[in-house]
Amino acid sequence: MTRFEEIKNLVMSLEGDFDKFYDKKNQAAGTRVRKGMQDLKTMAQQIRAEVQDQKNAATQK
């Protein structure tokens, strides 16, 4: 569950910047949100590839 914890931690670390951007209209926070969401997308793609590799390895045995 380490990968799941990494995703949770990333999302939770962005909470303050989401608040600053949407509620206080802080543009710099919006930049941080965009970067964090890009990191989340990259992490999700890596996890998808890991899952697919493990599934393929299990079916080849």
PyMOL commands that set and color helices and strands:
alter all, ss='L'
color gray80, all
select helices_A, chain A and resi 2-13+15-24+27-59
alter helices_A, ss='H'
color red, helices_A
deselect
rebuild
show_as cartoon
